[in-house]
C-alpha cells in the first residue's frame, strides 16, 4: 500500500504523479489481494481539509458494507483499516520530492549495482579519511 501511495503522489514542485514518471512495477502480493481491491472500492483514505487525507474509519467501513450488502469479518475490517493507515501515512511522506520509494524491484540490486555502491562508499571513505587532521 505504501508503494501505491508513493506512486500516486505528486511530489512538491512537480506537475505529475510519480506513476507517470517512474516505473509502476508493484511489490509481489501473494495472498490477500482481494483486501486491496476492497480498500480501493471503499476508498483508500478519507479526505480532510487542505488536500490532506486520513485513514478510513470504522464508520466508513460500516457504511460501505451496508450499501453493498456485504459482511466483512472483524479481521478483514482490521486488515483493511491497517492498509488504509499505511496508504494515508505514505501520502503525507511522499509529498517530499526526496522521499525514497518504500519498495524497489529485486532486479534493481544487481551485482554490478552493488559493486558501484561499494566503490562509491570506499571512495567517500578515502576522501573523508584524507581530510582528517593527522
N, C-alpha and C positions, 0 to 999 in steps of 0.2 A: 504494500500500500504506500509505503514511504516513497518508493521509486516512482510509482504512478503519479503521486502528488508532485514530486520533483519535476517530472516531465511536463505536467500540466501547468506549472507555474511560469509566469512571465517575469524574469528577473528585472530588478531595477535597472533603469536606463536601457531597456530593450523593448522592442515592439512586438516580439513574437514569443510564444511559449517555447520552452526547450524541446518539446515534442517535434516542432517544425525545424529545428536546427541541429538536433542531436539524434543519435541512434535511439529508436524506440524499442529496442530489444528489452524484454522483461525477464525478471528472475523466474526460474522454474517454479511451477506450482503443482505439486504432486497430489495433494488432497485438499478438499475444501473449496474448490473453485466456485461452487455454487454460492458460497457465502459472499464471495467478492461480487458475483453477479447480483445477488440480492442487495448488497450495500449500494451498488450503483443504481439499482432500480429505486430504492428508497431515497437515495440522495446521500452522497458520502459525507456531507457536512451540512450544518445549519448556518446560513449566512447571518452575520451581525453587521452593525454599522461600520462605516468607513472601509468597506470592502473586505472585512475580516470574516473569519469562519470559525465555528466551534464544532466539536463532535456532535453527532445526533444524540438525542435524549431518549429515555425510555418512552416518553410521550410520543415522540416521532415514530418509534417502532410500533407502539400500540396502535397509533392512527393508521399506519401503513397496513398492519395485519388486519385491522377492522375493515378498511376499504377494500383490501384484496381478498378478504375471507380466507386468510392463511393463518395457521397457528404454528409459530416457531417454538422450539423447545427453549428452556432457560439458558442452556449452554450456547445455543445458536445466537440468541439475543446478546449474550455476553461477548461472544466472539465478534459479532457484527459491530458492537459498540467499541470494542478494542481496535478493530480495523479502522473505524471512523476516527478514533483518537489519534492513531498513527498518521492517518491521512491529514487531519487538521493540523497536527503538530508540524508536519513537514511543509505544509503550505506556508506557514509562517517563516520557518527557517529558510526555505528555498527562495524567498524574495531577494536574498543577497546574491549578487552576481557571482560571488566567490564560493557559494555553497557547493561542496562536492557532492557527486551523486551518491546515494546511500548503497548502491549496488553497481558493480561493474561486471560485464560478461567475463567468464573464465578465460576466454581466448585473449583478453587484454594482457594477461600476465604470462607472456611467452618467455622462454629462456633468454632471448635477445633483450626483451624489455627489462627483465630482472638484472641482466648484466649492465645495461645502460644506467639503471638506477644505482647499482652498486658502484660503478665507475664514477658517477656524479657525486655520490656521497664521499667516496675516497678522495676525489679532487677537492671537495669542500673542506674535508678534514685536514688535508695537507696545507691548503691556504690558511685555514684557521690556526693551525699549529705554527706556521711560518710567521704569523703576525704576533704571536705571544712573545713578550719580553723574556729574554734569557736570564 
